[in-house]
């Protein structure tokens, strides 16, 4: 009849169950004619057996039968594929579980975008080891996962993710790698960008750039006697009074970082332009346009931008500029349809040297939203006014109402020192519903490209927001050496490049991508002689992300080591 490995079970009084392995042989009872099992050997309790002993027995039998038996814990990746209970073999214990999905994707994009190869090449030319590149990978990946200080990356974060190439990176090497990056950043940024532009077929005829500032968790500035120092108080865009550094960023229309610059914190946005233009000219990228928000739009700044940059595209304050109210919004002419929710038209004001080219943009959907919102606010105001007989502006409720950012903009002091609705403010607000105004000195840029260029401004703002606070968290900066400050910002920009490539390919925000990838994990298992990692089943959403990015799914069995080796 044949022999087989038999499993029997026994239940304890507490409800727990114990399994036993037995070698059995089926035979037919000559007296009854029925098939019965004869126990040839009792292996004992499953939870007390040694997996290695069973494996040796299997191999011994296989040799006699000219068969091959593979033990997945001996390094055959992918040998376990049925997802069943076979991993829980006798003598195998389960250890810690680590995050795999995000760092797997980040590491793959690190190679795809040429960042890893460029850094390894630079390290080799400097006669440095590969751990410099691995240290930079660890710090960049951390910015995209749960941003930590460099000490936190080494002391805490690396222990929670499955990134074996970085397991042995020392804290001192991380700081040395930052110095290494700072010394070669011009070459590194150039090669990474052009490699990215090549594999993604990017058009680089128009490059947008803007500037922001980044704060520190200290109260004192650097000594201004050292020209390399960076931490100085300037005009903080978040209203803080802490020392700053200024960061300029050039991006493609898709929001992919081209290059970044770090300036002292007391550098104005306009002062950065000359250096930015000089560096981009050396890259021969085509036309570079300064795109800025309304805070940059003054007559003095426009003159400086024209000298330093050549061409600019700036947002204008619609409500507070008389020329826009009197000449731009009132000028007749049809809007040109650019896209489903974007209309635009050109408005020229003045002649000769005083000639200004405006682009008036209109979003019908946004106009409807703003109209609906104003109607709600006015209804609230009317209700509040009807609830009070005493409408003097000195009343406590009236003071609060007029000071409100939501209601006060539609109110004024009327006859008899009473609170009334300002109909002129409502009329002006209606004129501006869904509209914004751009000003440019570039006559060669079409109305369509200028209107779309404003989208480039929004993308830059999103990039800075992601860099500074919401995702990569570039600030506050804890380094004090100028070279380390600059290197920290460059690491954050490399993280932004990986983030934007993933977002464009997948069509979702990095936050959502990371949430789905977090479900991909790997668990350490140990037997008598080896360690190995086994990943869990990959959810459909995570598999779809990897497919869109052209990244292979990780093998089911990862990183098999002899027990003598350190994980």
C-alpha positions in Angstrom: 0.0 0.0 0.0 2.9 2.4 0.8 4.3 4.5 3.5 3.5 8.2 4.4 4.0 10.8 7.0 0.9 10.9 9.2 -0.3 13.7 11.5 -2.3 13.0 14.6 -3.9 15.5 17.1 -4.7 15.5 20.8 -6.7 18.1 22.7 -5.8 19.2 26.2 -8.2 20.0 28.9 -7.6 23.8 28.3 -8.7 23.4 24.7 -5.2 23.6 23.2 -4.2 21.2 20.5 -1.0 19.2 20.1 0.1 17.7 16.8 2.3 14.6 16.4 4.2 13.3 13.3 4.3 9.5 12.7 5.7 7.4 9.9 2.9 5.0 8.9 2.3 2.1 6.5 -1.0 1.1 5.1 -1.8 -2.7 4.8 -4.8 -4.8 4.1 -5.9 -7.0 7.1 -6.1 -10.6 5.7 -8.9 -11.5 8.1 -11.3 -8.6 7.5 -10.0 -7.4 4.1 -10.0 -3.7 5.3 -7.1 -1.3 5.0 -5.4 -0.4 8.3 -2.4 1.8 9.3 0.6 0.4 11.0 2.8 2.9 12.9 6.4 2.3 12.0 8.0 5.2 13.8 6.8 8.0 16.1 8.7 11.3 15.5 7.0 13.0 18.4 5.4 16.4 19.0 5.5 18.7 16.0 6.5 21.7 18.1 9.5 19.9 19.5 10.9 18.4 16.3 14.1 19.7 14.6 13.4 20.8 11.1 17.0 20.1 10.1 16.7 16.4 11.2 13.6 15.9 9.0 15.3 17.7 6.1 18.3 15.3 6.3 16.0 12.3 6.3 14.2 13.6 3.3 17.5 14.1 1.4 18.7 10.7 2.4 15.6 9.0 0.9 15.7 11.3 -2.1 19.3 10.3 -2.9 18.4 6.6 -3.0 15.4 7.4 -5.3 17.5 9.8 -7.5 15.3 12.7 -6.6 16.1 16.3 -5.5 14.7 17.9 -2.4 15.0 21.7 -1.9 15.0 23.3 1.4 13.8 27.0 1.0 15.7 28.1 4.1 18.9 27.2 2.3 18.6 30.2 0.1 16.4 29.1 -2.8 14.4 32.3 -3.2 10.8 31.8 -4.1 10.8 28.1 -3.2 7.8 28.6 -0.9 4.9 29.8 -3.0 1.7 28.1 -1.8 1.2 30.5 1.2 0.2 27.5 3.4 1.4 26.3 6.8 4.6 24.8 5.5 6.6 27.8 6.8 5.8 26.8 10.3 8.0 23.7 10.3 9.4 22.1 13.4 12.3 24.2 14.8 11.3 27.3 12.9 10.5 30.4 15.0 9.0 33.7 13.9 10.7 36.9 14.8 10.2 40.6 14.1 8.1 42.0 11.2 9.5 45.0 9.2 8.0 47.4 6.6 9.0 46.4 3.1 6.8 48.1 0.5 7.8 51.8 0.7 11.6 51.2 0.9 11.4 48.5 -1.9 9.8 51.1 -4.2 12.1 53.9 -3.1 15.2 51.7 -3.6 14.0 50.7 -7.1 13.4 54.3 -8.2 16.7 55.3 -6.7 18.3 53.0 -9.3 15.9 53.8 -12.1 16.5 57.5 -11.9 20.2 57.0 -11.9 20.7 58.4 -8.4 22.4 55.3 -7.0 24.7 54.8 -10.1 25.7 58.4 -10.1 26.6 58.4 -6.4 28.5 55.1 -6.6 30.5 56.4 -9.6 31.4 59.6 -7.7 32.4 57.6 -4.6 34.5 55.3 -6.7 36.3 58.2 -8.3 37.0 59.6 -4.9 38.3 56.2 -3.8 35.5 55.8 -1.2 33.5 52.7 -0.4 29.9 51.9 -1.5 28.6 52.6 2.0 28.6 56.4 1.2 25.9 55.8 -1.4 24.0 53.5 0.9 24.1 56.1 3.7 22.5 58.7 1.3 19.9 56.1 0.3 18.9 55.5 3.9 18.6 59.2 4.6 16.6 59.9 1.4 14.3 57.0 2.0 13.6 58.1 5.5 12.4 61.5 4.3 9.7 59.7 2.3 8.6 57.4 5.1 8.7 58.9 8.6 11.2 61.7 8.6 13.8 61.6 11.4 17.0 63.3 12.3 20.1 61.6 11.1 20.6 60.2 14.5 17.0 58.9 14.5 17.5 57.2 11.1 20.5 55.3 12.4 19.2 54.7 15.9 15.5 53.9 15.3 14.2 54.0 11.8 16.5 51.5 10.0 15.5 48.8 12.6 11.9 49.1 11.5 12.3 48.6 7.7 13.7 45.9 5.5 16.6 47.7 3.8 19.4 45.2 4.2 21.9 47.1 2.0 21.8 49.9 4.7 21.8 47.7 7.8 25.5 48.2 8.6 25.8 51.9 7.8 27.2 53.8 10.7 26.1 57.1 12.0 29.5 58.7 11.4 29.3 57.5 7.7 26.0 59.3 7.3 27.6 62.6 8.2 30.6 61.9 6.1 28.3 61.0 3.2 26.6 64.4 3.6 30.0 66.1 3.2 30.8 63.9 0.2 27.5 64.9 -1.4 28.1 68.6 -0.7 31.5 68.6 -2.4 30.1 67.0 -5.6 26.5 68.3 -5.7 26.8 70.3 -9.0 27.9 67.2 -10.9 25.4 64.9 -9.1 22.4 67.1 -9.7 23.2 67.6 -13.4 23.7 63.9 -14.1 20.6 62.8 -12.1 18.4 65.3 -13.9 19.5 64.6 -17.4 19.3 60.8 -16.7 15.7 61.4 -15.4 14.8 63.7 -18.4 16.1 61.0 -20.8 14.2 58.0 -19.3 11.0 60.0 -18.9 11.3 61.9 -22.2 10.9 65.2 -20.5 10.6 68.5 -22.4 12.9 71.0 -20.8 12.3 74.1 -23.0 10.6 76.0 -20.1 11.8 75.7 -16.5 10.0 77.4 -13.6 11.7 78.4 -10.5 10.8 80.1 -7.2 12.3 80.6 -3.7 11.3 80.0 -0.2 13.0 79.9 3.2 13.6 77.2 5.8 13.8 77.8 9.6 16.0 76.4 12.4 15.2 75.3 16.0 17.6 77.9 17.4 17.4 81.5 18.5 20.7 82.9 17.3 22.2 83.7 13.9 25.6 82.7 12.5 28.6 85.0 12.6 28.4 87.2 9.5 32.2 87.4 9.3 32.3 83.9 7.7 31.0 84.2 4.2 30.1 80.5 4.1 27.6 80.9 7.0 23.9 80.5 6.1 21.7 81.0 9.2 20.4 84.6 9.3 17.2 86.2 10.0 15.2 87.4 7.0 11.7 87.8 5.8 10.1 84.5 7.0 7.2 83.5 4.8 5.6 81.6 7.7 5.9 84.7 10.0 8.4 83.2 12.4 11.4 85.0 13.8 13.9 82.2 13.8 17.1 82.1 11.7 16.6 81.0 8.1 18.2 79.8 5.0 16.8 80.6 1.6 16.1 77.8 -0.8 15.5 78.3 -4.6 14.1 75.4 -6.6 13.8 75.0 -10.4 11.2 72.5 -11.6 9.8 71.2 -14.9 6.1 72.0 -15.7 5.4 68.6 -14.2 6.9 69.6 -10.9 10.1 67.4 -11.2 13.1 69.1 -9.5 15.8 70.3 -11.9 18.1 71.9 -9.5 18.1 73.6 -6.1 20.2 76.3 -4.4 20.8 77.3 -0.8 21.4 80.9 0.1 21.9 82.8 3.4 18.6 83.4 5.1 18.7 87.2 4.6 18.8 86.8 0.8 15.7 88.2 -0.9 14.0 86.2 -3.7 15.2 88.7 -6.3 18.8 88.4 -5.2 18.8 84.7 -5.9 17.9 85.1 -9.6 21.3 86.0 -11.0 22.9 82.9 -9.5 20.1 80.7 -10.6 20.1 82.1 -14.2 23.9 81.7 -14.4 23.8 78.0 -13.4 20.8 77.1 -15.6 22.5 78.8 -18.6 25.4 76.3 -18.2 23.0 73.4 -18.4 21.6 74.7 -21.8 18.0 73.8 -20.9 16.2 76.3 -23.1 14.1 79.0 -21.7 14.0 79.6 -18.0 11.1 81.6 -16.6 10.8 83.0 -13.1 7.4 82.2 -11.8 6.5 83.9 -8.6 3.4 84.7 -6.4 1.9 88.0 -5.7 4.4 88.7 -2.9 7.1 89.1 -5.5 5.0 91.5 -7.7 6.2 95.0 -7.2 7.6 97.5 -9.8 11.1 97.3 -8.2 11.1 93.5 -8.1 9.9 93.3 -11.7 12.8 95.6 -12.8 15.3 93.4 -10.9 13.8 90.2 -12.4 14.0 91.6 -15.9 17.7 92.4 -15.4 18.7 89.2 -13.6 16.3 86.6 -15.2 15.1 88.1 -18.4 11.5 86.7 -18.4 9.1 86.4 -15.6 5.5 85.4 -14.9 4.0 86.7 -11.7 0.7 86.5 -10.0 -0.9 89.8 -9.3 -3.1 91.0 -6.4 -6.5 91.4 -8.0 -8.3 93.3 -5.3 -5.7 95.8 -4.2 -4.1 97.0 -7.5 -6.0 100.0 -9.0 -4.7 99.3 -12.5 -6.1 95.8 -12.5 -9.5 96.9 -11.1 -9.8 99.9 -13.5 -8.1 98.6 -16.7 -7.7 94.8 -16.7 -11.0 93.6 -15.3 -13.0 96.2 -17.2 -11.5 95.6 -20.6 -13.9 94.0 -23.1 -13.0 90.9 -25.0 -13.8 87.2 -25.2 -12.0 84.6 -23.1 -10.3 81.9 -25.0 -11.0 78.3 -23.8 -7.8 76.7 -22.7 -9.2 73.6 -21.0 -12.5 72.4 -19.4 -12.2 74.8 -16.4 -9.7 77.4 -17.7 -10.4 80.5 -19.8 -7.9 83.3 -20.5 -7.4 86.5 -22.5 -4.6 89.0 -23.0 -4.9 92.6 -21.8 -2.3 95.2 -22.7 -2.1 98.3 -20.5 0.1 101.4 -21.4 2.5 102.0 -24.2 6.3 102.1 -24.7 8.4 101.5 -21.6 5.2 101.6 -19.4 3.6 98.8 -21.4 2.5 95.9 -19.3 1.1 92.6 -20.5 -1.5 91.0 -18.3 -3.1 87.6 -18.7 -6.6 87.5 -17.2 -7.7 83.9 -16.3 -11.1 82.6 -15.4 -12.3 79.3 -13.9 -16.1 78.9 -14.3 -16.3 76.1 -11.7 -14.4 78.2 -9.2 -16.6 81.2 -9.9 -19.7 79.1 -9.1 -18.1 77.9 -5.9 -17.1 81.4 -4.8 -20.6 82.8 -5.6 -22.3 80.0 -3.6 -19.9 80.6 -0.7 -20.6 84.4 -0.7 -24.3 83.8 -0.7 -24.0 81.6 2.4 -21.9 84.2 4.2 -24.3 87.0 3.3 -27.2 84.9 4.6 -25.3 84.4 7.9 -24.7 88.2 8.2 -28.3 89.1 7.5 -29.4 86.6 10.2 -27.0 88.1 12.7 -28.1 91.6 11.9 -31.8 90.7 12.3 -31.1 89.2 15.7 -29.9 92.4 17.2 -31.9 95.6 17.5 -28.9 97.6 18.7 -26.6 97.7 15.6 -24.0 100.2 16.9 -20.4 99.3 16.0 -19.4 99.7 19.6 -21.5 96.6 20.6 -19.5 93.6 21.5 -21.3 91.3 18.9 -20.7 94.0 16.2 -17.0 94.3 17.0 -16.6 90.5 16.7 -18.6 90.4 13.5 -16.6 93.1 11.8 -13.3 91.6 13.0 -14.3 88.2 11.5 -12.3 87.2 8.5 -15.4 85.4 7.1 -17.9 88.2 7.6 -16.0 91.5 8.0 -15.0 91.8 4.4 -18.6 92.5 3.4 -19.4 95.0 6.2 -18.8 98.8 6.7 -19.7 101.5 9.2 -22.9 103.2 8.0 -25.0 106.1 9.0 -25.4 106.6 12.7 -22.3 104.5 13.4 -24.2 101.3 12.6 -23.0 98.0 11.0 -24.3 97.6 7.5 -23.6 95.4 4.5 -21.2 97.1 2.0 -22.9 96.6 -1.4 -19.8 98.0 -3.2 -17.6 95.3 -1.7 -20.1 92.7 -2.9 -20.1 94.2 -6.4 -16.3 94.1 -6.6 -16.2 90.5 -5.2 -18.7 89.4 -7.9 -16.4 90.9 -10.6 -13.5 88.8 -9.3 -15.3 85.4 -8.9 -13.1 82.7 -10.5 -10.6 85.2 -11.8 -6.9 85.7 -11.3 -4.4 87.9 -13.1 -0.8 87.2 -14.3 1.7 89.7 -15.5 4.6 88.8 -17.8 7.3 90.6 -19.8 7.7 87.8 -22.2 5.8 88.6 -25.5 6.8 85.3 -27.0 4.8 83.2 -24.5 1.3 82.5 -25.7 -1.8 83.2 -23.7 -2.3 79.4 -23.4 1.2 78.8 -22.1 1.1 81.7 -19.7 -2.2 80.5 -18.3 -0.8 77.0 -17.9 2.4 78.6 -16.5 0.3 79.6 -13.5 -0.3 75.9 -12.9 3.5 75.6 -12.8 3.5 78.2 -9.9 0.9 76.0 -8.1 3.1 73.0 -8.6 6.2 74.8 -7.2 4.1 75.8 -4.2 3.0 72.2 -3.7 6.6 71.1 -4.0 7.8 73.6 -1.4 4.9 72.6 0.9 5.7 69.0 0.5 9.4 69.7 1.1 8.9 71.9 4.2 6.0 70.6 6.2 3.6 68.0 4.8 5.7 65.1 3.5 9.5 65.3 3.5 9.6 67.8 6.4 12.8 69.7 5.5 12.3 72.1 8.4 13.2 72.7 11.1 16.9 72.0 10.3 19.1 70.7 13.2 22.5 70.9 11.5 24.8 73.8 12.1 27.7 73.3 9.6 26.9 75.2 6.3 27.9 72.1 4.3 25.6 69.8 6.3 22.7 72.3 6.0 23.1 72.4 2.2 23.5 68.6 2.0 20.3 68.1 4.1 18.3 70.2 1.7 19.8 68.4 -1.3 18.8 65.0 0.2 15.2 66.4 0.7 15.2 67.5 -3.0 16.3 64.0 -4.1 13.4 62.6 -2.0 11.1 65.1 -3.8 12.2 63.8 -7.2 11.4 60.2 -6.2 8.0 61.4 -4.8 7.0 63.3 -7.9 8.1 60.5 -10.3 5.9 58.1 -8.3 3.0 60.5 -8.1 3.0 61.1 -11.9 3.3 57.4 -12.8 0.6 56.2 -10.3 -1.7 59.2 -10.5 -2.1 59.5 -6.8 -0.5 61.5 -4.0 2.6 60.0 -2.3 0.6 59.8 1.0 -1.9 57.4 -0.6 0.9 55.5 -2.4 2.8 55.0 0.9 -0.3 53.9 2.7 -0.9 51.1 0.2 2.8 50.1 0.2 2.8 50.0 4.0 0.7 46.8 3.8 3.7 45.0 2.2 5.8 43.6 5.1 8.3 40.9 5.7 8.9 38.7 8.8 12.1 37.2 10.0 12.1 33.4 10.6 14.9 31.4 12.3 15.7 27.7 12.4 18.6 25.9 13.9 21.1 27.1 11.4 19.6 30.0 9.4 17.8 33.3 9.3 15.5 34.2 6.4 12.7 36.7 5.7 9.4 35.9 4.2 7.1 38.6 2.8 3.3 38.6 3.3 0.9 38.3 0.4 1.0 41.5 -1.6 -2.4 43.4 -1.7 -3.8 44.2 -5.1 -3.3 48.0 -4.7 0.4 47.6 -3.8 0.9 45.3 -6.7 -0.7 47.8 -9.1 1.6 50.6 -7.9 4.7 48.5 -8.5 3.4 47.5 -12.0 2.8 51.2 -13.0 6.3 52.1 -11.8 7.9 49.2 -13.7 9.1 47.7 -10.4 9.3 43.9 -9.9 7.4 42.4 -7.0 9.8 41.2 -4.2 10.5 37.5 -3.9 8.6 35.6 -1.3 11.8 34.5 0.4 14.3 37.3 1.1 17.8 37.5 2.4 18.7 34.0 3.7 21.7 34.0 6.0 23.6 31.5 8.0 22.9 32.0 11.7 26.5 32.9 12.3 26.0 35.9 10.0 24.6 39.2 11.4 21.4 40.4 9.9 
